[in-house]
Amino acid sequence: MKSKRDAADILGISTRGVERAVRRGHLSVQYRESKHGRKAWFRLADLDRYKRHQQIRGPMGFTSGIPGQPPAPGPHVGTLIPMVEIEPRHSKARTRDAVPIADRLALNIDEAVELSGLPRSFIVQSIHSGKLHFIKIGRAHYVKRTDLNKFVQSL
C-alpha cells in the first residue's frame, strides 16, 4: 500500500491530481484511521493501471519541452499571441445607453451620483439613513428620478 504522496510520485502528478483521479473514479482508494485523521492508501496494482491509462490518453495542456515526446503543434511556450477583442456577454450597456442619463426614470447609485453631483459616500449614507428612498432589485439599489430631485431640493 502506498500513501497519497507516494502515489503522486509514482504517477508523476501532484497530490491534487491524485485527489482528482479518485474523485472522478479513475483511481481506487482505501481510507484508514491515523493519529491525524483518515489517511488515503493506494494499491500498487491500481497505480500501475492508472499510469498505463494516462500513457494511453497522451499528454494534455502544454506539451512542448517534454523529453521523449514530439513537440506539440502550435505556438511554443513564450510565444506572444495577439489579443482578440471579445464582445461583452451582457448587452445591458448597449440598451442602457440608449436613454440619456438625464431622461432615465430610475438610476443606479453611480448614475445618481453623476447626475446630482453629490459625493457617492453622501448618497449612500443618505440611502442607509432613510433620507433618500431607494428600490432594491436583487443586490442592486436604484433611486427614482423624482425621489432624487426631491432629495436634492430639500438640501
N, C-alpha and C positions, 0 to 999 in steps of 0.2 A: 504494500500500500504506500502511496506517495502523497505528500501534503500538497496543498494548492501551489505553494511556491515551487516545489519540485516539479509539479505538473507543468507549470508555466515555463520552467527552464527546459524541460523535455520537449515541449511543443514549440518553443521559440516564440512565445507570446507573453503578454503581461498577465498578471493575476486577474485583472479586469476582463481580459479576453477569455480566460478560463471560466469566470463567472458568467459571461455572456453565452458561452458554449453550453453551460449547464442549464441556464435559463431557457435557451432555445431547444433543449432536449437532445443536443448533439453529443453530450458527454455525461456519463453516469457518475454519480457521486454518492458517497456514504458519509453520513454525519455521525460523529462520536463526541460524547461529552469530554471536556477537558477542564482544567482549572480556570481557563479564560472563556468558557462557554463552549458552544458547539464548534467543532473543527471539521473541515471537509477533508475527505480522504478519497483517493482515486486509485483504481486498479491499473496496473501497468498494461494489461491487455487492452483496456478501454482507451488508454492514452495512445497506444500504438495504432489502434483502429482509427481514432480521430486524426492522428497525424497523417495516416495514409489518405484519409478523406480530404484533408486540407491540401495535400500534394496533388491530388486528382483535380480539385477545384481550380488550382492555379492561384497566382498572386492577385491581389486586389489593391487598388489605390495606386500610389506612386511606386513604380517598379524599376525605374532607372537606377542603375548603380547596384543592383542585387547580384552578387557574384554567382556565376554559373548559369545565369539566365540571359536570354537575348534582351537587348534594350526594347522598351515598350515604344510603340508608335506614338507620335505626337510630341509635344514640347517636353524638353528636359527640365528638371528642377532648376530654377533660377532664371528661366526664360521669361521675359516680360511679355505679358499678354495685354492687348489694349482693352480698356473698359468699354462696356456697351451700355448705352442709356436704356433703362428699362422703365416702362410706364408704371406709375404707382398702381397698387392693387385696387385702391378705393378711388372712385371718381367723385368723391364728395367735394373736393376742392373746385372742380370744374363747375358743378351745379351751384355751389355756394357763391362763387364769384360772379354768377350771372346777375345777382341782385346787388347793387352797390350797398355798402355798409350803412350809408345814411338812410336808405329806404327799407332796411330789414325791420321786421316786427319783433323778432326775438334775437338776442345777441348772446354769444358765449362771453365768458369773463374777459378774454383778451380783446374782443371786439368792443365790449362795454368800456374798457379802459381806453382803447384807442379813440372811440367816439366822444367820450366825456372829457378826456384829457386829464383825468384824475389818476393818482398813483394806484397801481394794482393792489398794493397792501391795504390802501384805504377802502377800495371797492370790496375786497374780500372780507375785511374787518366789518364793514357795514352790512354785508350779507349775513355773516355769523351773528352779529348783534341784533339782527332783525330790522334794521333801519331801511334796508334795501330788499325788496321782495324778489324772490327767485323761483324758478321752476327747475326741478331736478328730473332729468331723463337719463336713466341708467346711472352712470357715475358723473355725468356732465351737468354743470349748473348753467342755466340760461336766465337772462334778465329780459323782461318785456321792455320794449322801447318806451312805452308810456310810463312804466314804473321808474325807468332810468331818468326820463325827463322830469317827473315829479320830484325825485330824489335830488337831482342837481338844482332844481328851482328852490328846494327847501334849505339848501346850504347857506 
